[in-house]
Amino acid sequence: MNNSQIYPFERNRYYPGKMLTSADFEAEQSYYINRERFLSSLMYGSGVVCGLGVFSLDDLSLLVESGVAFDGNGREIIIDSSVVKKLSAIEGFDSLKTDNACLCLRYKEEQIASVYAAGKAEGDREYEYNRISEKYELFLNDSSDIPPEIELETEFLVTNRFMKSDHYLVEVALPATVSRGRNVRVSLIIKKLSDYDVRLSLDGILETPAFLSEKGEKQLDLSVTDVTLKKGEVITRDFWAKVENTDSDETNIILRSGSAHGYENDASVPVEKSFAVKIKISNRTPLELVSTEIGRMSLEMRAAGARMDFVPLAEIKLERTDNAYIIEKVTESGVKRYITAPGQEFLRNSYLEYFNKSVDFVRERTTSLPESTREFSHSSSSDGKEPSFATETSTGVLEIPLGVNASEGDIRFSGEITHGLGKGNVYVSVGYESIEKDDALMASARNTIYGNPALFVGQGGAQVDAETAVRVMNDKGSFVVAARLLHDVDYLTLTYRWVAMKFPAGAEMESMEDYFDKSISAETPTVVMGIKESHFFGVVFHNMPKSSISYELTSQGAGEINANGVYTAPAKEGVYEIRIYCTDMPVICTYAYAIVKKDLVNEDGES
């Protein structure tokens, strides 16, 4: 039954002496069935609730696991036990026109249980079916014939075109209304239009009078380099800004005239010379803005969206010969859509806990620190005393979640963090980390303040948000950080750099003797270079013979470095860190830094 229009609802009205016929009982069933499906389509949408995994058993056969799904009309589709099918035996196989097929699932009703029909009139059938079995049906269709999911037209986002060529469409999108004092994401959406192998690079500057970028500037530098996509593929590059606490109720986002440039395979392509969009500024929270926008969509608007009467499960890539075929690949990602069911909320939150804490793995472990590095802050330690030396250290970044509407005096805790130095006497210190503009470097630089950061207020330091304390669990090899807010904040996390130091003794000290007084350093610890330029980081060995050296970048988007130590800068300005360590003795390591700038001037005065 196709229930694409199942409302308004009508139900039976009973009264004394009413003669009931089969039509009345059918109306009774339809009322409850349609109400249930109507609510399911609104509450759940279309997609897979659980199961329904698709696997290739061999070159010719598929396994579809048991599971539950809802189609666009709110009808539940249940496969109660796993099923194995020859691909050629699935409906639609003989009609495929391409080698990319989509396996789909749809609802199917079947009349069963034939019984004798008493009181039949002359000419009526002698037997009738007594039951309707709610079943399912698998079928194949060409992937290109599957209609794309139609996004509902809303006024939540404003979108402007950055460039369009025969190969790429690039647009800038952000919310039409933003929350005063809150963060907002500006997205650069890139879509491939052609089948040609074309690399895309582009850049431009958005002027944001009421927004501050992560660098503290009233502009966003949009930049992507060497993007290569397949036809129909879409990627998004996100740029973040914070809305100022301005009294104005609206602002403009402007593409700076002449700042935009686009290149395809290093050949210049036309881009938009300029555009401007008007953005409203509201005192409402992001949750209120989103809830209002979703809730205001009418039934007509929802009905305009795609309501497929089937559920796509997987894409099947085929390799055909003249007389046969082979299942080359089964892909579910990007095809199957899962429904977020309320009954799975507890398990979902439990799994998400594995991703909610943004903590770096142990990045540094150094033996016999040089005298110049034996400095310790006055933060809390496991015994309240400052150590005299340390032979092992580890460091990382932690985030303390604040939640919504965090207020002055609130105390928040980090998760339990493993410092990676094992059990024993370990000293842990945390420092407030911020990114600030450094006039000497002429670029933004990362600063970490250990001890009391309030001493740096007014000296170019960032505003202090909290005071901290550390509890070290010596017998567990872990620690927890507590933070008490010094004022109200409007963001969700605090970011800190932590450093852990272990004090070996006895046999443990003896095992470390091989590393004493041995160290390495970069020939050029800091180098200033232009974008896409290369530099070789040589190494100097101290109190040890030359050995094999390995290199690694400590953050994503920091450029590239090969096994020989040749570093190539990215297309974005910044200060990037390179870790250099002995391949056979990773505890012996050092760090080098590349300051990447655009438009560097060479010795001849040419830019």
Secondary structure as the mmCIF struct_conf table of DSSP 4:
data_model
#
loop_
_struct_conf.conf_type_id
_struct_conf.id
_struct_conf.beg_label_comp_id
_struct_conf.beg_label_asym_id
_struct_conf.beg_label_seq_id
_struct_conf.end_label_comp_id
_struct_conf.end_label_asym_id
_struct_conf.end_label_seq_id
BEND BEND1 SER A 4 GLN A 5
BEND BEND2 PRO A 8 PRO A 8
TURN_TY1_P TURN_TY1_P1 PRO A 16 GLY A 17
HELX_LH_PP_P HELX_LH_PP_P1 LYS A 18 LEU A 20
HELX_RH_AL_P HELX_RH_AL_P1 SER A 22 MET A 43
TURN_TY1_P TURN_TY1_P2 TYR A 44 TYR A 44
BEND BEND3 SER A 46 SER A 46
STRN STRN1 GLY A 47 GLY A 51
STRN STRN2 VAL A 54 SER A 56
BEND BEND4 ASP A 58 LEU A 60
STRN STRN3 SER A 61 VAL A 64
STRN STRN4 GLY A 67 PHE A 70
TURN_TY1_P TURN_TY1_P3 GLY A 72 ASN A 73
BEND BEND5 GLY A 74 GLY A 74
STRN STRN5 GLU A 76 ILE A 79
BEND BEND6 SER A 81 SER A 81
STRN STRN6 VAL A 83 LYS A 86
HELX_RH_3T_P HELX_RH_3T_P1 LEU A 87 ALA A 89
BEND BEND7 ILE A 90 ILE A 90
STRN STRN7 GLU A 91 GLU A 91
TURN_TY1_P TURN_TY1_P4 GLY A 92 GLY A 92
HELX_RH_3T_P HELX_RH_3T_P2 PHE A 93 SER A 95
BEND BEND8 THR A 98 ASP A 99
STRN STRN8 ASN A 100 TYR A 116
TURN_TY1_P TURN_TY1_P5 ALA A 118 GLY A 119
HELX_LH_PP_P HELX_LH_PP_P2 LYS A 120 ALA A 121
TURN_TY1_P TURN_TY1_P6 GLU A 122 GLY A 123
BEND BEND9 ASP A 124 ASP A 124
BEND BEND10 GLU A 126 GLU A 126
STRN STRN9 TYR A 127 ASP A 142
HELX_RH_3T_P HELX_RH_3T_P3 SER A 143 ASP A 145
BEND BEND11 ILE A 146 ILE A 146
HELX_LH_PP_P HELX_LH_PP_P3 PRO A 147 GLU A 153
BEND BEND12 GLU A 155 PHE A 156
STRN STRN10 LEU A 157 LYS A 164
BEND BEND13 ASP A 166 HIS A 167
STRN STRN11 TYR A 168 PRO A 175
BEND BEND14 ALA A 176 ALA A 176
STRN STRN12 THR A 177 SER A 179
TURN_TY1_P TURN_TY1_P7 ARG A 180 GLY A 181
BEND BEND15 ARG A 182 ARG A 182
STRN STRN13 ASN A 183 LYS A 192
BEND BEND16 SER A 194 TYR A 196
STRN STRN14 LEU A 200 GLU A 207
TURN_TY1_P TURN_TY1_P8 PRO A 209 ALA A 210
STRN STRN15 PHE A 211 SER A 213
TURN_TY1_P TURN_TY1_P9 GLU A 214 LYS A 215
BEND BEND17 GLY A 216 GLY A 216
BEND BEND18 LYS A 218 LYS A 218
STRN STRN16 GLN A 219 VAL A 227
TURN_TY1_P TURN_TY1_P10 LYS A 231 GLY A 232
STRN STRN17 VAL A 234 VAL A 243
BEND BEND19 ASP A 247 ASP A 247
BEND BEND20 ASP A 249 ASP A 249
STRN STRN18 GLU A 250 LEU A 255
HELX_LH_PP_P HELX_LH_PP_P4 ARG A 256 ARG A 256
TURN_TY1_P TURN_TY1_P11 SER A 257 GLY A 258
STRN STRN19 HIS A 261 GLU A 264
TURN_TY1_P TURN_TY1_P12 ASN A 265 ASP A 266
STRN STRN20 ALA A 267 VAL A 269
BEND BEND21 LYS A 273 LYS A 273
STRN STRN21 ALA A 276 SER A 282
BEND BEND22 ASN A 283 ARG A 284
HELX_RH_AL_P HELX_RH_AL_P2 PRO A 286 GLY A 295
TURN_TY1_P TURN_TY1_P13 ARG A 296 ARG A 296
HELX_RH_AL_P HELX_RH_AL_P3 LEU A 299 ALA A 303
TURN_TY1_P TURN_TY1_P14 ALA A 304 ALA A 304
BEND BEND23 GLY A 305 GLY A 305
BEND BEND24 ASP A 309 ASP A 309
STRN STRN22 PHE A 310 ARG A 320
BEND BEND25 ASP A 322 ASN A 323
STRN STRN23 TYR A 325 THR A 331
TURN_TY1_P TURN_TY1_P15 SER A 333 VAL A 335
STRN STRN24 TYR A 338 TYR A 338
HELX_RH_3T_P HELX_RH_3T_P4 PRO A 342 GLN A 344
HELX_RH_AL_P HELX_RH_AL_P4 GLU A 345 ASN A 356
HELX_LH_PP_P HELX_LH_PP_P5 ASP A 360 VAL A 362
BEND BEND26 THR A 367 SER A 368
HELX_RH_3T_P HELX_RH_3T_P5 GLU A 371 THR A 373
BEND BEND27 HIS A 378 SER A 379
BEND BEND28 SER A 382 LYS A 385
BEND BEND29 SER A 388 SER A 388
BEND BEND30 THR A 391 THR A 391
STRN STRN25 GLU A 392 PRO A 401
BEND BEND31 VAL A 404 ASN A 405
TURN_TY1_P TURN_TY1_P16 GLU A 408 GLY A 409
STRN STRN26 ILE A 411 PHE A 413
HELX_LH_PP_P HELX_LH_PP_P6 SER A 414 GLU A 416
STRN STRN27 ILE A 417 THR A 418
BEND BEND32 GLY A 420 LEU A 421
BEND BEND33 LYS A 423 GLY A 424
STRN STRN28 VAL A 426 ASP A 438
TURN_TY1_P TURN_TY1_P17 ASP A 439 MET A 442
STRN STRN29 ALA A 443 TYR A 450
BEND BEND34 GLY A 451 GLY A 451
HELX_RH_3T_P HELX_RH_3T_P6 PRO A 453 PHE A 456
TURN_TY1_P TURN_TY1_P18 VAL A 457 GLY A 460
HELX_LH_PP_P HELX_LH_PP_P7 GLY A 461 VAL A 464
STRN STRN30 ALA A 466 MET A 473
TURN_TY1_P TURN_TY1_P19 ASN A 474 GLY A 477
STRN STRN31 SER A 478 LEU A 485
BEND BEND35 LEU A 486 HIS A 487
BEND BEND36 TYR A 491 LEU A 492
STRN STRN32 THR A 493 LYS A 502
TURN_TY1_P TURN_TY1_P20 GLY A 506 GLY A 506
HELX_RH_AL_P HELX_RH_AL_P5 ALA A 507 SER A 511
TURN_TY1_P TURN_TY1_P21 MET A 512 MET A 512
HELX_RH_3T_P HELX_RH_3T_P7 GLU A 513 TYR A 515
TURN_TY1_P TURN_TY1_P22 PHE A 516 ASP A 517
STRN STRN33 SER A 519 ALA A 522
BEND BEND37 GLU A 523 PRO A 525
STRN STRN34 THR A 526 GLY A 530
TURN_TY1_P TURN_TY1_P23 ILE A 531 LYS A 532
STRN STRN35 SER A 534 PHE A 536
STRN STRN36 VAL A 539 HIS A 542
BEND BEND38 ASN A 543 MET A 544
STRN STRN37 ILE A 549 LEU A 553
BEND BEND39 THR A 554 SER A 555
TURN_TY1_P TURN_TY1_P24 GLN A 556 GLY A 557
BEND BEND40 ALA A 558 ALA A 558
STRN STRN38 GLU A 560 ILE A 561
TURN_TY1_P TURN_TY1_P25 ALA A 563 ASN A 564
BEND BEND41 GLY A 565 GLY A 565
STRN STRN39 VAL A 566 THR A 568
BEND BEND42 ALA A 571 LYS A 572
STRN STRN40 GLY A 574 CYS A 582
BEND BEND43 THR A 583 ASP A 584
TURN_TY1_P TURN_TY1_P26 PRO A 586 VAL A 587
BEND BEND44 ILE A 588 ILE A 588
STRN STRN41 CYS A 589 LYS A 597
BEND BEND45 LYS A 598 ASP A 599
TURN_TY1_P TURN_TY1_P27 GLU A 603 ASP A 604
BEND BEND46 GLY A 605 GLY A 605
#
